[in-house]
Amino acid sequence: MSSGYRRGNTGPKKLKWRWKDETENRSLPQSWADNGRTESSEEDEVQLYAIECRAGLLLEWVVNTRTGKLLRGPLSEKPGIRVLYVTADGEHALVKESEARETDGSWKPPKQFTSVIAKDIEEADPVPDSSQDHYRRSVEELYDPP
């Protein structure tokens, strides 16, 4: 009689991209803020401004979807950037990862980089009081928020 157990069966699998840091956080270059796209916000959304970024690698792994455990990989890699977006008042933030372009040994944002995104406030995390002033000043230095 078979118990239904198969040796080596690791459950449901899926390919997923995972982040690997290559640099520390740095202020967003002014050219990225100036040349990035701006999303218009709907009635129930807020605008978040890109203020910091870091370069890294996006690594593709086979992942157990039930446990999140990495099973095999990395199978491939591509340059990526992580960008910190914050509200103009500095009270909410979120981080977005995207593919990057590698040019002359440095990472550049994707051609369609968005420097101001619009999201429901529920998608952003509250920022500790100790960081809010820094974030607010960073938005004011890079942008001219309303």
N, C-alpha and C positions, 0 to 999 in steps of 0.2 A: 504494500500500500504506500502511496506517495504522500508525503506530508505537505507538498506544495512548496517546500523550501528548495531554492536553487542556489547552489554554491556560486558566489560572486555576484549575485543579483543585488544591486545597491539601491534599488528603488527608482522612481521617476527621475530622469535626467534632463538637463537643459543647458544650452550654452549661455554663459553670462559674462559680461565685461566687468572686471574688477579694477579698482584704482590702485596705482603704486606711485607714491610721491617721488619726485626727482629734484624738486627745489622747495625752498621755504616760501611762505606767503610774501607777496610784495604788492605795493600799491599798483593799482591799475594804471597803465600808461595813459596819458592824456589823449593820445591819438586814438586809442581804443574807445575811450568815452566819446570823443568827438565824431568818430567815423562809424560807430555802431548804430544799429537800427534801434528805434524806439517803438515799443508796443503801446497802443492806446488802451487805456483801461476802461472796462465796462462799469456800470453803475455799482456793482458789488465787488469790484477789484481795487487794489492799490498798486501803485507803481513802485518797483524796487530797482535801485541803481547799483550797477557793478562798481565795486570800490577796491577789491583785492583779487589777486589771482595767484595761481601756482601751477607750475608745469609738472607733468607726470606721464605715466604710461597707462593706457587702457589695455589690460591683459585679458584674453579670452580663455575661460576655463569651462570644463564640464562640471556642473554643479548638481548635487542631489537636491531636487526641488522641495522635498519634504523636510530635510534637515539643514539645508544651506551649506553643507560640507563640500569643499572642493575635492573633486574626484580625480581629475586629470588636467594637466596643463602646466604652464600656459601654452595654448595652441598657437596663438598669434598675438601680436602687439601692435599698437599704433599710438602716435603721440596724442596727448590730451591736455586739456586745461580744466582746472577747477576754478570757478568764479564765485566770489561772495557778493550777493546782492542784498541791499538793505533798504528799508523805507527811509524817506527824507528825514523823519524824526529820529531815526536810529533805533527805534524800539522793536523792530522785527527784521529777521534775516533768513535767507536760505542760500544753499550752495547748489550750483548746477555744474555738472561735468559735461564736457563735449569734446569732440575730436578737435585736434589742432593741426596746423601745418608746420612742418619743420623746414625752416629756411635759414641757410648759412649758420647752422649749428644752434639756432634758437627757435623757440616755439612761438608761433603766431596764431591769433584766433582764427576760427573758420571765416570764410569770406562773408557769410551771412551772420556775423556776430551781432548779438543783441545786447546793447549796453543798458537799456532800460526795459525791464520786463513788467508785465501786468499779471498779477495773480490774486486769487482770493486770499485774504489775510490768514485764513485757516491753514493755508499751505506753508506759511512762514512760521519760524520759531521765535518766541520771545527772546530778546537780547538782555543779558544782565545789565543792571543799572551802571556798573563800572565801565562798560564798553559803549554805552549809548552816545556820550559826548564825542568820542573819537569817531564813531561811525557817522554821526551827524556832520561833523567838520569835514570828513572825507567826501561826503556827498556834496557839500557846499563848495569844496575846492575843485572838484571835477565837473560839476554840473551847475546849472542855474535853475534849481527846482522852484516850482510855483509857490 
